[in-house]
Amino acid sequence: MEVFTNDAITTHSLPDLRTLPTEPISLAYRTYHIAATLILVIPVLGVLSALRFNPWLSLPTFLQSAYLYVFAAVVILSIGYLIYAYLACVRIRYSLREHDLTLKKGVICKQVICQPMLRIQHVELKQGPIDRFAGLAKLHVYSAGGAAHTFSIPGLEQVTAEKLRAYILEHKDLNAG
């Protein structure tokens, strides 16, 4: 017969997730993210310039004078976003342990998500055409009882994502004890 116990647990005896060994996502994801941003921004700047300096269409004076401000705003916002994307991609890290999967991310607002294996309902690999071209995949983890995915790990090399998915599917039903 087991005796009921309810021992106190102090917070200093709990594991510290900040010291959890983590793995980075692929560096190709950062390059892909920055390239995708530039692919969007450069045509926008081109269209703005073409509208402003074309010889066959006369823009109202207030739009001609606003060109410089709009152009500068797009450039400044794009540079800010590129810096943020660069820093954010470096800070996406994950850790797979026997009984859980942890994701750490965030530059300004940091986030640590820890999903126990026993609560994982299913796992999906997602790849768009550009992801396939770059050899990357996104791993979506769905929690039991939730309609949407609990979290996703972007920028994984396809082989790594497939290995993670296979491991999780093999171990999600194992008893935690």
C-alpha positions in Angstrom: 0.0 0.0 0.0 1.4 3.4 -1.0 1.5 6.2 1.5 0.3 9.6 0.3 3.0 12.2 0.3 2.9 15.9 -0.5 6.5 17.1 0.0 7.3 20.8 -0.6 9.3 21.6 -3.6 11.5 24.7 -3.6 12.0 26.8 -6.7 15.8 26.7 -6.5 15.6 22.9 -6.8 13.7 23.1 -10.1 15.5 22.8 -13.4 16.5 26.1 -15.1 15.3 26.3 -18.7 17.8 29.0 -19.3 20.7 26.5 -19.0 18.9 23.9 -21.2 21.2 22.9 -24.1 19.5 24.0 -27.3 20.1 23.7 -31.0 19.9 26.6 -33.5 17.8 26.5 -36.6 19.5 26.4 -40.0 21.5 29.5 -41.0 19.9 29.2 -44.4 16.6 30.3 -42.8 18.1 33.7 -41.9 19.5 34.2 -45.5 16.1 33.1 -46.9 14.2 35.5 -44.7 16.4 38.4 -45.5 16.3 37.6 -49.3 12.5 37.3 -49.2 12.3 40.8 -47.6 14.6 42.3 -50.2 12.7 40.6 -53.0 9.5 42.5 -51.7 11.1 45.8 -50.9 13.2 46.4 -54.0 10.2 46.2 -56.4 8.2 48.6 -54.2 11.0 51.1 -54.3 11.3 50.6 -58.1 7.5 51.2 -58.6 7.7 54.3 -56.4 10.6 55.7 -58.4 9.0 54.8 -61.7 5.8 56.6 -60.7 7.7 59.7 -59.6 10.2 60.0 -62.5 8.2 58.7 -65.5 7.9 61.2 -68.3 4.4 60.3 -69.5 2.4 60.6 -66.3 2.2 63.9 -64.4 1.7 63.5 -60.7 0.2 66.2 -58.5 2.8 68.4 -56.8 2.0 67.1 -53.3 2.6 63.5 -54.5 5.9 64.6 -56.1 7.1 66.2 -52.9 5.9 63.2 -50.8 8.0 60.8 -52.9 11.2 61.4 -50.9 9.4 60.9 -47.6 7.7 57.7 -48.7 10.9 56.4 -50.2 12.9 57.2 -47.1 10.1 55.6 -44.8 10.1 52.4 -46.9 13.9 52.2 -46.7 14.1 52.9 -43.0 11.3 50.5 -42.1 12.9 47.8 -44.3 16.3 48.3 -42.7 14.7 48.1 -39.3 12.9 44.9 -40.2 16.0 43.4 -41.7 18.0 44.0 -38.5 15.1 42.6 -36.4 14.8 39.5 -38.7 18.5 38.9 -38.5 18.5 39.1 -34.7 15.2 37.1 -34.4 16.4 34.2 -36.6 19.6 33.8 -34.5 17.5 33.5 -31.3 15.2 30.7 -32.5 16.5 27.6 -30.7 14.9 24.3 -29.8 15.7 21.4 -27.5 14.4 17.8 -27.7 14.5 15.8 -24.5 13.1 12.4 -23.6 9.8 13.8 -22.3 9.4 17.2 -23.9 10.2 19.5 -26.8 11.2 23.1 -26.0 11.2 26.2 -28.2 13.0 29.4 -27.3 12.6 32.6 -29.4 12.2 36.3 -29.3 14.2 39.5 -29.4 12.1 42.0 -27.5 9.4 39.7 -26.1 11.2 36.4 -25.3 9.1 33.2 -25.3 9.9 29.7 -24.0 7.4 27.0 -24.9 7.8 23.5 -23.4 5.5 20.8 -24.7 5.4 17.4 -23.0 5.6 14.4 -25.4 2.5 12.9 -23.8 0.4 15.9 -24.7 1.5 16.0 -28.4 -1.4 15.0 -30.6 0.3 15.1 -33.9 3.2 16.7 -35.8 3.3 18.1 -39.3 6.0 19.2 -41.6 5.2 22.2 -43.8 7.2 23.3 -46.8 6.3 26.0 -49.4 8.0 26.1 -52.8 10.8 28.4 -51.6 11.3 26.2 -48.5 11.7 23.2 -50.7 14.2 25.1 -52.9 16.2 26.0 -49.8 15.9 22.5 -48.3 14.1 23.9 -45.2 10.9 22.8 -43.4 8.7 24.0 -40.6 7.7 21.6 -37.9 4.2 22.2 -36.5 3.5 20.6 -33.1 -0.2 20.1 -32.1 -1.2 19.7 -28.5 -3.9 17.4 -27.3 -7.1 19.3 -26.9 -6.2 22.2 -29.1 -7.4 23.0 -32.6 -4.5 25.1 -33.6 -0.8 24.2 -33.5 0.9 24.7 -30.1 4.0 26.0 -31.7 6.1 25.7 -34.8 9.8 25.5 -35.3 10.7 27.3 -38.6 13.9 27.0 -40.5 14.8 23.4 -39.9 16.8 21.5 -42.4 14.5 19.1 -44.1 16.4 16.0 -42.8 16.5 17.4 -39.3 12.7 18.1 -39.3 12.0 14.6 -40.6 14.1 13.1 -37.8 12.4 15.2 -35.1 9.0 14.3 -36.4 9.8 10.6 -36.5 11.3 10.7 -33.0 8.2 12.6 -31.6 5.8 10.2 -33.3 7.6 7.2 -31.9 7.9 8.5 -28.4 4.7 10.6 -27.8 2.7 7.7 -26.4 5.4 6.3 -24.0 4.6 6.3 -20.4 6.4 9.2 -18.6 7.1 7.0 -15.6 
